[in-house]
Amino acid sequence: MIYVIVFLGGAMVMSFEILGSRVLAPNFGNSVFVWGSLISVFLAGLSAGYFFGGKVADIRPSLKKLAFIIIIPGIFYITFPLYSTGISNWVFTLDLGIRSGPLLVSMLLFFIPSVFLGAISPYTAKLMIISLHTSGSTIGTLYALSTLGSIIGTLLTSFYLITIAGVKVLIMAEGIILIIISLPLLFLNLKPA
């Protein structure tokens, strides 16, 4: 189950980044500044998430805590249509320019969910490590699964899912998936070895 969660976490973060370009396009276009802003914000969020996930994992890790790490971005995704257009329009009216506008709206819309999605891999690594002798292969496997998920999430979203479901519906559906995969973790009492 942990492997599925790590894979889906990787897929969701990259899908959200691709969808982010469509969210920003009405006000900010699809320029290199939009893409530079999105990529930078997602990388900053993931970096902060790796750090945060590692720190939190060192404090009595449990599946229940992992569930909450996954539920939080799920809630952001599900409620995204309620706040995203308003925030994007507000930042646009500030007339911050072609660089600062997309960067600010990217920070406001995408940073926090990407922090929590980034926290999944180091947190699950702590849960999965049974022995220091195999810790390298455990961590390598988890990060490989996350990256594979990111590749598949990118390709599926950009090639197929946007045309099938549309941006807002797809983001909300991904939020529902995040919450569904976290629910079993709330009821399991397993602790790391």
Beta strands, then each sheet from edge to edge (+ up, - down):
end
